[in-house]
């Protein structure tokens, strides 16, 4: 049946702020074009925290345009050759048309959601190639770019939107968010579970020498990637990813009880214990 994944809630690690995804200007633009009732329905399904909805608990806003916008912009866009080191022309004008109104609707549904800001690019006048794509941040613009972030946080706060953090680089991967958001609520704590490379120590009696115990150490090389949590409500949640091309069989051990399971290739399984 493959390996045994042992869950041990006595070993705890970091707590979880939440799980979520990006609200780009492009997605906000499309949401804004929807009928109000339809938009409200999909936002409630995504961000509502009752049992019927997913309950996304963290959201990432693109600082300026992303690659999913219908056009390119920044909060301090200038003609070629111009600079604005005082950020006198900084403006959230574009976001006020789409991102800010949608974000306010989300906050009305889930006021406790955490918000991260992440840029795809600095304004072109701060870059070595004067282009939204490629290039690097000019050394003389390090300070003004930091102030650009501060200005963004301050201006969003004026709109009632609190930014909890910033990333200078954007994420390069997508995640299976629904599994995590639905079952692992903010405040959950990661607990121990067997992972690839972990060693399992077993103690057994020597068959030929009664009374003599032997120690066997096993390298868990076939373990599927997984992570376990203890939620504020006392539930234990295990998320397992089959990152192979084959249907994977594995065993879960928790508090001395076992479950034999199978997981299709490329799929994610979420397993919940109600205490």
NORDAHU-V834783 format. One record per pair of residues at least 24 apart in sequence whose ideal C-beta (glycine too) atoms are under 8 Angstrom apart, sorted by sequence separation. I is the first residue (numbers start at 1). GAP is how many residues later the second one is. D is the distance in Angstrom with one decimal. If there is no record, write none. Layout:
BEGIN
i;gap;d
I;GAP;D
I;GAP;D
END
This chain:
BEGIN
i;gap;d
196;24;6.5
197;24;7.3
224;24;5.7
242;24;6.4
123;25;7.4
195;25;7.3
196;25;6.7
198;25;7.1
242;25;5.6
122;26;7.4
194;26;5.7
196;26;7.9
197;26;8.0
224;26;6.2
241;26;7.8
242;26;7.7
196;27;4.5
223;27;7.8
241;27;5.2
242;27;7.7
195;28;5.7
196;28;7.9
240;28;7.1
194;29;5.7
196;29;6.8
239;29;6.6
240;29;4.7
119;30;8.0
195;30;7.2
239;30;7.3
240;30;7.9
195;31;6.5
239;31;5.3
240;31;7.2
117;32;7.4
194;32;7.8
238;32;7.3
239;32;7.9
193;33;5.6
237;33;6.6
238;33;4.5
193;34;6.7
237;34;7.2
238;34;7.9
21;35;7.0
117;35;6.3
193;35;3.9
237;35;5.3
20;36;4.7
23;36;5.5
117;36;7.1
192;36;7.1
236;36;7.2
237;36;7.8
19;37;6.9
20;37;6.2
22;37;7.4
23;37;7.1
25;37;6.0
62;37;7.8
190;37;6.5
191;37;5.0
235;37;5.7
236;37;4.2
18;38;7.8
19;38;6.0
20;38;3.5
21;38;7.1
22;38;4.3
23;38;5.7
24;38;4.7
61;38;6.3
190;38;7.0
191;38;6.4
235;38;6.4
18;39;3.1
19;39;5.8
20;39;4.7
21;39;6.7
22;39;7.3
23;39;7.7
117;39;7.6
190;39;5.5
191;39;5.2
224;39;7.0
235;39;5.8
236;39;7.0
17;40;7.6
18;40;3.5
20;40;6.7
22;40;6.3
25;40;6.0
26;40;6.6
29;40;7.4
189;40;6.5
234;40;7.9
235;40;6.4
17;41;6.2
25;41;6.4
27;41;6.6
29;41;6.4
84;41;7.2
188;41;4.4
189;41;5.2
234;41;4.2
24;42;4.3
26;42;3.6
61;42;7.0
83;42;5.4
188;42;6.5
25;43;7.4
26;43;4.6
82;43;6.3
188;43;4.6
22;44;7.4
24;44;4.5
25;44;4.5
26;44;6.3
59;44;7.8
80;44;7.8
187;44;7.6
188;44;6.5
24;45;6.6
78;45;7.2
80;45;7.9
184;45;5.0
187;45;4.4
191;45;7.2
193;45;6.3
77;46;6.2
78;46;7.8
115;46;6.5
117;46;4.8
185;46;5.7
59;47;6.9
74;47;7.5
76;47;4.9
77;47;7.4
78;47;5.1
115;47;6.5
116;47;7.2
184;47;6.4
185;47;6.3
74;48;7.6
75;48;7.4
115;48;5.4
116;48;6.2
117;48;7.3
118;48;6.9
183;48;7.5
185;48;7.4
74;49;4.0
76;49;7.8
115;49;5.6
116;49;5.0
117;49;4.9
118;49;4.4
119;49;6.9
188;49;7.4
74;50;7.3
80;50;6.1
114;50;4.7
116;50;7.1
117;50;7.7
120;50;5.7
116;51;6.6
118;51;7.7
119;51;7.2
118;52;5.0
183;52;7.4
57;53;7.4
67;53;6.3
107;53;7.1
118;53;7.4
184;53;5.4
56;54;7.9
59;54;5.9
61;54;6.2
63;54;4.9
66;54;4.7
107;54;7.1
183;54;4.8
55;55;7.6
57;55;7.7
58;55;6.9
59;55;7.5
60;55;7.7
61;55;7.1
63;55;6.2
64;55;5.8
65;55;6.6
104;55;7.4
184;55;7.7
57;56;6.0
58;56;4.9
59;56;5.5
60;56;4.6
61;56;5.2
62;56;6.4
63;56;4.0
64;56;6.7
65;56;7.7
100;56;7.8
103;56;8.0
104;56;6.7
56;57;7.3
57;57;6.9
58;57;7.7
59;57;7.2
60;57;7.5
61;57;7.2
62;57;7.2
63;57;7.8
64;57;6.9
87;57;6.9
104;57;7.4
58;58;6.8
60;58;5.3
62;58;6.0
74;58;8.0
90;58;7.3
103;58;5.5
43;59;7.7
47;59;5.3
64;59;7.5
85;59;5.1
100;59;5.2
180;59;6.6
72;60;5.2
87;60;6.2
92;60;7.7
179;60;5.6
48;61;5.9
49;61;6.0
87;61;6.4
90;61;5.1
100;61;6.9
43;62;5.7
47;62;4.7
48;62;7.2
39;63;8.0
43;63;6.0
47;63;4.6
92;63;5.0
96;63;7.7
87;64;5.6
92;64;7.3
32;65;7.5
40;65;7.2
44;65;5.8
90;65;7.5
176;65;7.5
32;66;5.0
39;66;7.3
43;66;6.0
47;66;6.6
31;67;7.7
65;67;7.3
92;67;7.5
29;68;7.9
25;69;7.0
29;69;4.7
32;69;6.6
25;70;7.0
28;70;3.9
32;70;6.4
28;71;4.5
31;71;5.2
76;72;6.8
114;72;7.5
25;73;5.8
28;73;7.7
75;73;7.2
25;74;5.6
28;74;4.4
112;74;7.3
28;75;7.7
23;76;6.6
75;76;7.5
75;77;6.6
23;79;6.6
23;80;6.7
23;83;7.6
63;86;7.3
183;87;5.7
182;88;7.7
63;89;5.7
179;89;5.5
183;89;5.8
179;91;4.6
176;92;4.7
20;93;7.6
20;94;7.9
18;95;7.2
61;95;8.0
18;96;5.3
22;96;7.4
17;97;5.5
61;102;7.5
63;103;7.5
66;104;7.7
60;107;8.0
62;108;7.8
60;111;7.5
56;121;6.7
54;124;5.4
57;124;5.9
56;125;4.6
55;126;5.3
54;127;5.2
55;127;6.0
54;128;5.3
57;128;6.8
57;129;5.0
55;130;7.0
49;136;7.8
17;147;7.8
22;149;7.8
21;153;7.7
21;154;7.4
19;156;7.6
21;156;5.3
20;157;6.3
19;158;5.5
19;161;3.8
20;161;6.7
19;162;4.6
18;163;7.6
19;165;6.6
16;168;6.1
18;168;4.7
17;169;5.9
16;170;6.4
16;171;7.0
15;172;6.3
16;172;4.6
15;173;6.9
16;173;7.2
15;174;4.9
16;174;6.9
14;175;7.4
15;175;7.6
13;176;7.1
14;176;5.6
12;177;5.1
13;177;4.1
12;178;7.0
13;178;7.1
12;179;5.5
13;179;7.6
11;180;6.2
12;180;7.8
10;181;7.9
11;181;3.6
9;182;4.6
10;182;7.6
8;183;6.6
9;183;7.6
7;184;6.8
8;184;4.2
7;185;7.2
8;185;7.4
6;186;8.0
7;186;5.0
6;187;7.0
5;188;5.8
6;188;5.0
5;189;4.7
4;190;7.1
3;191;7.1
6;194;7.6
4;196;8.0
16;213;6.7
3;217;5.8
5;218;6.7
12;218;7.2
3;219;5.2
5;219;7.9
9;219;7.9
2;220;6.2
3;220;5.2
5;221;6.2
7;221;5.1
9;221;5.3
9;227;6.2
7;229;6.5
7;231;6.2
5;233;7.3
5;235;7.4
5;245;6.1
7;245;6.8
2;246;6.5
4;246;7.5
5;246;6.9
7;246;6.9
2;247;4.6
3;247;5.7
4;247;4.4
5;247;5.1
6;247;4.7
7;247;4.4
1;248;4.9
2;248;4.5
3;248;7.0
4;248;7.4
5;248;6.9
6;248;7.8
1;249;6.9
2;249;6.8
4;249;5.3
1;250;5.3
4;254;7.4
1;259;5.3
END
